[in-house]
Amino acid sequence: MSSRARRSRGCASCRKRKVKCDESKPGCTRCAKSGWVCPGYEPESELVFRNQTDAVVKKLSRSLSPSIVDRATTFFIHHYVFKTDSPTPQGNYDYLPSLLQGASSNSPLVTVIAAAGLAGLANAGNSSAWRADAYTLHGQAIRRLKETLETPSLVNSDQTLAAIMLMGTFEQIVAADVNSMNNFAQHIMAASRCVELRGPNQFQTEVSRKLMADMRRLIIMTCHRFQEPIPYALKRWASWTDPGQPQNQSPGNRFTEISEQLAAVRAQIKRDTICSPAVVASMLLPVDEKLDHWRRALPPSWQYQSYQAIDTTSPSLTTCDTHYDVYQNLWVASMWNNYRSTRLLIHEHIMSTALKFGTINDKHIVQAAAKVLKSTADDVCRSVPFHLGLHRHRTSPNAQESDAIPGCYLIIWPLFISGMRRTTPWPQKQWIAEKLRYIGIRMGLRIALSMSEQLLENSKPFSGTDVWIMGEWSRSSTNRIS
């Protein structure tokens, strides 16, 4: 959802008179000097969806047949929605079926789900006509969401919040560039403003709490990506929902708290331009220790079993295929990969700082980080078969993937992060790129295809400058690591 012209954020009076508003709160200075009451400002969330180009509006000119919309919705539900069984009843967008049951056919939620599903179908079938139809639906969803945000009785509904979040998912499905995640971040920030409007009494149902948990996770992910601090309001939102969470979800809540702490530390490092490898390590490693304590405190239901293929000589199997892990369910597997992705973030930050600003005396910092990065990326790769639908029942490693693979949506970012690490060997990078491409084609997920291409373009087999990764050191001619 892009914008070419930014709508003024001034009060209605200044906009009408076409004068610059200073946007003072609660009312602007110009209105005060003129002797009238300032009408105030539009909500931020509404402005986000009003800042649309004329091109988007023009795409609303024709309607699609109900059969196409139904097929697109089915595709999205089939590939992106799942709910796990006890003892951890979590999933991915598992609250959408309940919200859809109470939604009208022209609601923004119904429309954006159809748009996302049709975009996936278009990508999977390489259909330019369906792709155009997907943008048509997306434009309709924007218009209907704008109307909803102008209706006080609807702006605080679960359906509205879910629709805004799914606007970001649409961006991921149609994204041709990994860097387009900036658009995704804009949708998440818009949704967060809706959370503020809802207040503490709006998150008392199971669906509302799951929506809030998703929002919290996505905001933290966005802050990690841009190395920005977590909004203060996020802690207040957590106090609204945590008391109603089942006990078996407490590990997830604790992990979120640690992720928030990490975001705050990394934001401080960026703000204070801290370049000392030793100082950076001293700030980040305590968070890593908390993650390790979180791992060791997990209940038995969260543990996974590791297996090795009996026949490892088959030419169709690579090293990454011969070892795999089996989890209780997809949500548990996803939480483990969230943990691994966070550790990759920590140790990549430490390593990159040491390579850029360190000396030969910081060699031990680099080697320790490299060891963690390599083993953690291996763990992510061993979870891929499970996410693809293999080994759910300990089948053979060359079994066929399940027809419905919603778990693939949860593995793409951990897999991409693992592949982009300099400690990941070239054959493993190729394997990761192959899996990302498979997921992108199977799910119609263009961002996965973009990840695959970027991984191969930006990576190369190890050269002499990377020998230290293999346990040696080749920098004897200089005191600088890099």
N, C-alpha and C positions, 0 to 999 in steps of 0.2 A: 504494500500500500504506500505508494510514493507520492511526493508532493513537489510541485515545481514553484508554487507561489505560497508563501506563508501568510495565513490569515492573521490580521491584527489581533492581539490579545488585549487590546484596550477596552475600556467600558463602552457600552452601547452609545452613549451620548457623544463621546469623542469620535467614534467610528462614523456616526451619522454626520457629524460636522467636518469629518475628514481632517482632524487635527491630531497631533501626537499626544498620546495619553501616557502619563508617568506611572500608571498602574499601581499607585499607592493603595494600601489597604487601611481601612475597609472601603474607602472611596478615593477617587483620584483628586489631585490638587486643582485641576482646571475646573471641575464641577464645584468644588468648595469655593473657589474664587468668584465663580459666576453666581453663587448664591442658591444653587439647587442641589437636591439630593442625588448623589451618584448612583446610577442604576446597578453598579457592580459589574462583575466579570463572568464570562461563561466558564463552566468547568473545563479543566485541562483535557479530560477524556473526550469531551465533545469537540474541542478544537482539533484534536488529532484526526478525527474522522470527517471533519469539515474541510480539512486541507487536502482536498482531492483535485486532480486535474480535470479539465474538460474532457480529456480523452476517456477517462473512466466513466463519466456520465453518459457519453455517447454510446457506450457499450450496452446500455440498458434498452436498446431499441427493439429487441425482439425477445420473445419468451421461448423456453425450451420445452420439449414434450415431456409429460410426466414420466414416461418410460426411461428417458435418459437420466432424469433427476433421480429416479428410484435406483437405477443401476449404479450411478455414481455414489449414492449414499451407501448402498450395499457394499461396494468396493472399499469405501473408507472404513466402515464398521468391521469388515472382514479382515482387513490388513492392519488396522491401527488400534483397534479396541480389544482389550482382553481383561478378564478378571481371574485372579488366582483363587485357589481353594484354601481352606483352613490349613495351617494355623495362622497364616498371614494373608487375610482377605484383602489384597491390594491388586491393582492392575494399572493399565494405561487407558485413560479416558473411559474407565468402566462406568462412570456416572452418566455418560451421554445417552444410553438407551432410555434411562429413566426421564431425563430431561426432554428427549424427543417425544416421548409419549404424551407429554402435556403441552407440546409446542404446536402452534398453528402452522399451516403449510407455507405461509409467507413470512415466517419469523426469521430474523437474521441468523439464528442458530441453524435452522434447517437449511437455509440457503448456503451458508459458508461451509457446512459439512458436504453438501452436494458439490460445491465449487472445488473443495479440496479433493474429493473423491474423483471428480471428472478430470482434474489436473493429473491425478495419478494414472487414471485410465489412458489419458492422452499420451503421457510419457511412456507408459508400458507398451502402448501400441503405436507410438510415434505418429499420432494423428494430429495434424495441424488444425483440422476442423474442430475436434474436441477441445484442443487447447484454447482456441478462440472462444468456444462455448464456456469453458471454465472461467475465463476472464469476464465473460458476460455475467455469469452467476456471481463472481466475486464483486463485480460492480453493483449488482442488485443487493448483495449482502451489505455493502458499504452504505448504500442509500437507506436500507431498512434499519441498519444499526444506528445511523444518524437520527432517524425518526424515533427510534426507541430511546436514545439518550435524551431526547427532548420531552419524553413522557415520564413525569415523576414516579408514576406507579410501576414503571417497567425498568427504570435505570438501575435499581438495586436487586434485580432478580438474578437467580443462578443462571438462567438461560442467557442473559446479557453478558455476564462475566465470561461464561464458557465461549460465547461467540467471539468475543474480543481475543481470547487466548488462541482460538482456532484460526484467527486471521494470521497469527504467527506461524502456525503449522502449514497453512497454505503457502506462505513465503518459502518454507523449507522444501515443500514438494516441487514448487516451480523454479526454485533458485538454480541458476546456472553457474553460480560463483559462491564459494564458501564465504567470501567477504560480505555477501548479501545478508549475512546474519545481523547486520546493523538494522535492517528493516524489521527483523524478528524482535530485536531489542525494543524498538519503538512500540510495537504492539504490547509487549509485556509491561512497559512503563505506563501505557494507557490503561491497561487492565488494573495496574496497581492503584491508579487514581480512583477507579471504580470501587476498589476495596475500601479506600478511605471513606467514600460516600456511604457505603453500606453500614459501617459501624459494628459494634460488638454483638448486637442482638441478631445479626443476619447469618450467623454461622453456627446454628444449633442443630442442623440436620446432618445426616451422614454425607449426603451429596455436597452440602455446603462446606463441610470440613475437608472433603477430598479436593474440592476446588481450591480451597485455601492452601492445602498442602502442595498442590501443583504450582500455584502461584509463587509460593515461598521458594520452591525448588528452582523455578525458572528465573526468578529474580536473582537468586544467588549465583546461578550459572552465568547470567548476564554480567553481573558484577565481577566475577572471576575473569570473564573474557576481556573486559576492559580495565581490569585491575583497579576497580573503583570500590569505595566502601559500601557496605550494606546500608540501605536507608534505615534511619532510626525507627521509622514507623513499623518495620518488619517485626521487631521484637514485640511491639504492642499487638500486632495481629496474632502473633503466636500465643499470646496470653488469652486471646479470644477463643482459640480452638483447642489448645493442648489439654485442658481439663476434660474435654469430652472424648479424647482419643483412647481407644482400647489399649490395654497394657501391652499386647503383643506388637504394637507399633512403636513402643518407646525406643527401640534401637534406631529406628529411622529418624525419630525426633532428635535423639542425641547426636546422630551423624550430622543433621542439619545445623545444630548448634556449633559443632566443630567447624563446619564449612563456613559459617558466618565469621568465626574467629579468624580463620585463614584469610578470608577476604579483607578483613580489617587490617591484618598484618601486612599483606601484600600492598594494600592501598597506602599504608604508612611508608613502606619502602619506596614506593613510587613518589609519594609526596615529598619525602625528605631526601630524595635522590641518593639513597644509601648504596654505595658501590663496593664496600669491603666484603669480600667473600666470607670472612670469618663472622662478621656482624650479621650478614644476611642469613647465614647458616644458624647462628645463635637465635635468630628470631623465628625461623621457620621450623627448625627441628623439634622444638617443644610441641608444636601443633601436630607434627608427624608422630610424636610419642603418644599424644592423645588418640590419634587414629589407631595406633597399635593397641592401645588399651581397649578401645572400642571393639576392635577385632577379637581380642581375647575374651571379652565379656559377652560375646554373642551367644544366644541360647542354642541348644542342640538343633532346633528346627531350622536354623540358618546355616548349618554346616553343609558342605558339599563333599561328594566323593570323587576322587580322581582315578582315571582309568588309562590304560595303555593298550593299544591295539595288539592283538596276538600276532597277526601277520603284518609286520612292518616292512616287508620286502616288496610289496606291491608297487609297481612304477607309478600308479595313479595317486599314491599317498605321499605327502610331504611330511617333514618333521612336525609341522604345525597340526597336521591331521592325525598323527598317531597318538597324541596325548589329548585327552578331553576330560572335562569335569561335568558332573551331573548335579543339579540343584533341586531343592524342594519345589520351586516353581520359578516362573519368569521374573516375578518381582524381586525375589531374593537374589537371583542372578544379577538383576539390574543394580540392586543395592551394593553388591560386591564390586561391580564394575564402577559404580560411583566412587566407592572407596579407593579403588585402584587409580581411577582418573585423578582423584585429588592428590594421591601420593606422587603420581607422575608430574603433576603441576608443581608440587613442592620441590622435588629433586631436580626437575628441569630448570627451575628458577635458580636453585643453588648452583647447578653446573654452569649455566649460561653466564652467571655473574663471575664465577671463578675463571672461566675461559676468557672472558672479556677484560676483567680487571685484575685477575690474580697473578701470582708469580709461581715459580717452581716450588715454593714452600707451601702452596695450596694444593699440591698434587693429591694429597690424601683426601681432600674435600671432593675433588673431581672423581676420584676412583670410587669413593663410597657412594656418591650419587649415581655414578654409572652402573654400579652393581644393582642398586634398587631399581633403576629405570629398566634395565634389561629383564630382570626377573618379573617385574610387575607387568611389563608388556607381554611377556610370555603367558602370564596368568590370564590376561584379557583374551589373548588368542585361543587359549584352551576353553574359553567359555563360548566361543563362536558357534561350534556345532550345536550346542544346546539351544542357543537363540535361533538357529536355523531350523529347529524342529527335530534334530537328530539326537539320539541317545537319551530321549526323554524316558525311555524304558530300557536303557542299556543295550541298544541294538548295535549291530556291527558298524564300524566307522564309515563304510561306503554305502550306508542305507540312503534312501531317497528322502529329500526334505519334505516336510509337511506342506500341504497345500496352503494352509493358513499360517503365516509366519509373522504375527504382529510383534513378536519379540525382536525382530530385525530393526525396528525403529529405535529400540532402546540401546542397541549395540553400536550404532554408526559412529557416535562421537568418541566413546572410549577406544574404538578400533582405529579411528583416524588419528587420535592423539598418540596412540601407541606407535602407529606407523611413522609419524613425523619425528619421533625421537631419533637423535643421531646415534644412539646406542643400539638401535634396531638393525640387524644385519640386512643386507640387500635382498637375499632370497625371501626373508620374512616380510619385508616391505612389499615385494611383489605379490606374495600370498595375500596380504592384507588388502592391497589394491584390487586383486581379483575378487575377493569376498565383497568389498564395497561396491564394485561394479555389478556383481550378481544381485545384491540387495537393491541397488538402484533400478535395475531392469525389472526385477520381480515385483517391486512395490511401486514402480513409477515415481521414484524418489530422486529427483534430479540432483539434490544436494549430495547424495551418496555417490553419484556419478562424478560430480565435480571433485569430491574428495579423492576418488580413485585417480583421476587425472592429475590433480595437484600433487598427490603423493609420488607419482612416478616422475613428474616433471621437476620437482624440487629436491628429489633424492638421487643418490648415485651410489655405486658400490664403494666400500671403504677405500680410502687412499692413504698415503703415508701420513697425512696429518691426523688420521684417526687411529693410529696404531695403539695409542694409550688405552683405547676402549677394550682392546683385547688383553689388557693386563700388562702392557709394556709402556715405555715412555720414549718418545722420539724428539724431545725438545732440548737436547743437551747443548744446543748452540745458542740458546737464549734463556733468559730468566722469565720471560713472559710466556704464559701458557698459550695464548692465542694472540 
